[in-house]
Amino acid sequence: MSQDHTVALFVGPPGAGKGSLSGFCRRSLGWEQLSTGDLLRKCISEGSELGKQIDFIIKSGKLVSDELINSMVEQWLIESCGQGMRGVILDGYPRTVAQAKSLCEFVEKSLKGSRLKVVRFLVEDTVAVERISARFVCTNKDCQAVYSGLKNSAMKPREDMKCAQCGEQIGKRQDDKESVVKDRLITYRRHEKDLLDFYRDRGNQIIECDAAQPLDELFNEFKTLMNIR
C-alpha cells in the first residue's frame, strides 16, 4: 500500500485535549481518529469472542497484551488508509516504547509513503484533572463525542444531556473520577519520557502544542505546525 497519508501520533496526558482536537480534525479536515480505549470498549460491547477475551482480561485487573493491541491498531490502519483517508490520528497509542517500535516498523513496511508525525500536548496536571472531572462522553460506542461542564467551555452539553451529534445519552465515565485521574496521570508521566526519547532517537521531530489554550486556538496552532492549509 503506497499512498500519501499523515499518521499523527497524539502524545499527552489524559485531559490534554487530544480527543477534542481529534474531533476538530475529523469535522474540519476529514481525518479519521483511533482511540484504543474506544476501540476496546466497542469490541467488548459487540460481544465477539475477541471482545469477551478483552473484557475478561480487563476485569481480571490485567493489561491487554501489546501483541493484541498492535494487531487491532494495524488492522484499523489498513482499513482506514485503504479508504483513501488523507490523515489519521492515533490517540492514546502507542503507550509504551515496545508499542511505538512495532507501530513505526509497521508504518514503514505496510504504509509506504506515509508521514509519521509526533504531536505532543503540553498541559499542567492540575488543568488535566479539572478538565476530566468535568468531562461528559456520548454513550454511543460509535460516536463517543466529548463535552465539558467547565464554565467557559465551547463544548457544553445540551440541557437534555443528549449528544448533539447522534442524539444518544451522554454521561460520565467511571474512570473520570478525580482520584482515578490522578493515578492515571502518575502512570502516564512515568512512561512519557521513555516514549519521547524513543521518537527523538529515531529522528522523529516532536511537534509541541500549548494544550492549555482554547480549543479553536489549539486547532489553529496545530494546522500551522503541521503545515496544513
Steps between C-alpha positions, in 0.01 A plus 500: 500500500660828397294812550578846629364496855576684820504275806490735799593358840338710774717483813371654820343422837130431558313829482748669266236543230615228261149368446351848459760604242447170321133593468593832339726317255225254408241770439722763336768296324320173431758304698432178689580436867581187692472489877612158624279545805196555277605210277525266800167617644328452163652156461373402846150639436469298177534178701735327256740232617780756485286745696425239767872422526586868541220552754626207707857633493394849611264377773779277627708812559750408232628703205402410146818371336704716262465228237121518510487882503755525218302258285175692552664833414675366191175358364325833564778691319485271198123547474509880555791574268361260241191720478713793382507686832747792479573510869454272798550573869609249762380619842633309801717266293785419509521507880832318533832487315425142393171610343670801335770281349242258361293785354796673332611175342147433376460848350835477320424153365126509426408869461775611265495872424328586827633787711525417868452811717541508879286770663560569870231673707645722775269550798534514881359209700269734695337612175468139381329392823256792484410421140443129548297548817260719296494273193190333353512242219235369262401147599469396134810286437507609136492870593682567828463879459653694790339786691612716791320646798766766554362854516673644193500185289392516136386136526231523766241220500138572408252546783333166418842328525460359150789486254484781244654271237303176530221570751602229748536557875824648632649419840811463713758225471577311820873560458454879478481540878764738640681235707518262202614778267790591729616137502474489119713814474770350723510192278508710185786724614700189591500385137493831312876575508600155371248528217616847393867396524425207267351731235789746528759222474348375175495852357133591534429868557289569811239763415392672824162671548381718788203286607391742774363750244139502375421220257452719192839662561658158554355384168644801318842445659485132406427582135786750490751261655387216272509731194135433422335754271 
